[in-house]
């Protein structure tokens, strides 16, 4: 089983960390669904980005920067759940 990201435990008192990790590992139904939603949103961004119509707008570079920012945030959030992939 993979270890959880230290981000989950950051700021928690030492005596609460183990209990929180247990709770996190036992919430797999909800967390797995959240991972599916994050993956769907990332795939949606890919479809938008790969559309030729994206270049029809004179502000496409700003839209692309926005998409890049969204993808970056989704990726960082998704990485918090890598422990589910084992």
C-alpha positions in Angstrom: 0.0 0.0 0.0 1.3 3.4 -0.9 2.0 6.0 1.7 -0.2 9.1 1.8 1.1 12.5 0.9 2.5 14.5 3.8 0.2 17.3 2.6 -2.7 15.4 4.3 -1.0 15.5 7.7 0.5 18.9 7.5 -0.7 21.1 10.4 -2.3 18.2 12.3 -1.1 17.5 15.8 1.0 14.4 16.0 -1.6 12.6 18.1 -4.3 13.1 15.4 -2.2 12.1 12.4 -2.5 8.3 12.7 -6.3 8.5 13.3 -6.7 10.9 10.3 -4.7 8.6 8.0 -6.9 5.6 9.1 -10.1 7.7 8.3 -8.6 8.7 5.0 -7.8 5.1 4.0 -11.3 3.9 5.0 -13.0 6.6 2.9 -12.2 4.8 -0.4 -15.7 4.9 -1.9 -16.0 8.7 -1.7 -12.3 9.3 -2.5 -12.4 7.0 -5.5 -15.4 8.8 -6.9 -13.6 12.1 -6.4 -10.6 10.8 -8.3 -13.0 9.8 -11.1 -14.4 13.3 -11.2 -10.9 14.9 -11.2 -9.9 12.6 -14.1 -13.1 13.5 -16.0 -12.4 17.2 -15.6 -8.8 16.7 -16.8 -10.0 14.8 -19.9 -12.5 17.6 -20.6 -9.7 20.1 -20.6 -7.8 17.9 -23.0 -10.8 17.8 -25.4 -11.2 21.6 -25.3 -7.5 22.1 -25.8 -7.3 19.7 -28.8 -10.2 21.4 -30.6 -9.1 23.5 -33.6 -11.8 26.0 -32.8 -9.8 27.2 -29.8 -7.7 29.2 -32.1 -10.6 31.1 -33.6 -10.5 33.6 -30.7 -8.1 36.5 -30.6 -7.6 35.9 -26.9 -6.8 32.2 -27.3 -3.5 32.6 -25.5 -5.3 33.8 -22.4 -7.7 30.9 -22.6 -4.8 28.5 -23.0 -3.1 30.0 -19.9 -6.4 29.5 -18.0 -6.6 25.9 -19.2 -3.0 25.3 -18.2 -3.7 26.7 -14.7 -6.8 24.5 -14.3 -4.8 21.4 -15.4 -2.0 22.2 -13.0 -4.4 22.5 -10.1 -6.3 19.3 -11.0 -3.0 17.5 -11.3 -1.8 18.6 -7.9 -5.1 17.6 -6.3 -5.1 14.3 -8.1 -1.6 13.5 -6.8 -3.0 13.7 -3.2 -4.9 10.5 -4.1 -2.1 8.5 -5.5 -2.2 6.2 -2.5 -5.5 4.9 -3.9 -3.8 3.6 -7.1 -2.0 0.8 -5.4 
